[in-house]
Amino acid sequence: MVYALSRSVYGLPFAPKLWHQTLHTWLVGHGWIRSAHDPCAYTCRGVSMIVYVDDCAIMYDKTDATASSTYKQFLTDLGKDFKFTGGGDLDHFLGYGITRDRAAKKLYLNQYAVMDRLLAMYDSDEFMPDSYVPALTGNILGHNLCPDDSPAGLREREYMQRKQYRALVGSLLWLQRGSRPDLSFVVGALGRVMHNPSRVHWAAAVLAMRYVRTTRNLQLTYSAQPSAALSISVDADFLPNYGDAYANWKSTTGFHAYLGGAAVSWVSRRQDVIATSTPHSECLAAYDAVRTAVHLRGLMSDFGYKQTEPTVVDEDNQSLVRIMLNDGVTDRIKHWDYKVHWLRERVNNNDVTFAWVNSADQMSDTATKPLPKDTFTLQRDHNLGIFHHSYVRYDKIFREHASRFDLVE
């Protein structure tokens, strides 16, 4: 016997979509406007809201009489048609803890609750020693370390079957995606060998969890800034150091997008195609970073924070800066695909501009390779917004563009 449901039931695969359609219809009917850049973001007369299934977070200026009235009316109207809880200051959302220091004009975002559950799961002596870096310098953690079909390899596979490798890396991935960009590189490297990890990979995963335990109190720190200007740092690690034959000769992309003094988006991943030079790998990384910048610029505009100046992209490769700021095709780049032309179009449209920075001031190095402790700590604290590393953005090649690049406070 087969039954046909007359309405959705909570927990079914299509239930979230049906609920979102219901909520969207209701919101639009009450004057809310959906963002053109994110279907789960809405605005209405000075009030902004993001929706995740049946969880909502609302932002507005309490000193704005219109926004305050809109917010109160929204709660009244919502209560007439739906049951809901909340309505106070946002202190947690989707597993994230949110605290504020209004006097210092700072907002803190963390995953302490999730982290404490993970640390309770991995509390054996193996995970206890302190570690101040998530990965050892020079440790590639590639596919070449995976066990083979030899007797020794089969014994290692049997050993790894007794380890919770996938669960451990999955836990680290959840933290990395949410509030810990400092874990990006090592989580990406460990995730690429989920199908056949080795003892070396397990030791690296244990080291990463030791680092999480040691740095449990770190959190993203956002602070009031003179302007709501978005900025980007982007880096690539060209083969063969971290992209040899065992990784299909693919280089590594890493970037961070900053707003409010800390990272709001970050990526560390293998590139889609094989780069033929360092500038080529940097171009592929910049393409991914600028796509994110264009999306964030649009989203911020929907929320009322229109970007009036080009987003500055920090790049430590002089050749790529030259290519981006000057049209033309040379023998060295004629094989590059549409990505370089799209990037130039973004520059010409004043969506982004490229600034050259010293390699020591490239804040996305943590997303492309393991770093020594001191260098890693400096970049990590800058990306998390804990301590801002001041550095000079400038163009040593094209002096006519020098006015675009200034000191980062």
Helices and strands as residue ranges (DSSP letters): H 15-29, E 33-34, E 41-44, E 47-52, E 55-59, H 65-81, E 92-93, E 96-101, E 106-110, H 112-121, G 125-127, G 143-145, H 151-161, H 165-178, G 181-183, H 184-191, H 199-214, E 220-223, E 231-237, G 245-247, E 252-259, E 262-270, H 278-302, E 311-315, H 318-325, H 338-348, E 352-356, G 359-361, G 365-367, H 373-384, G 399-404
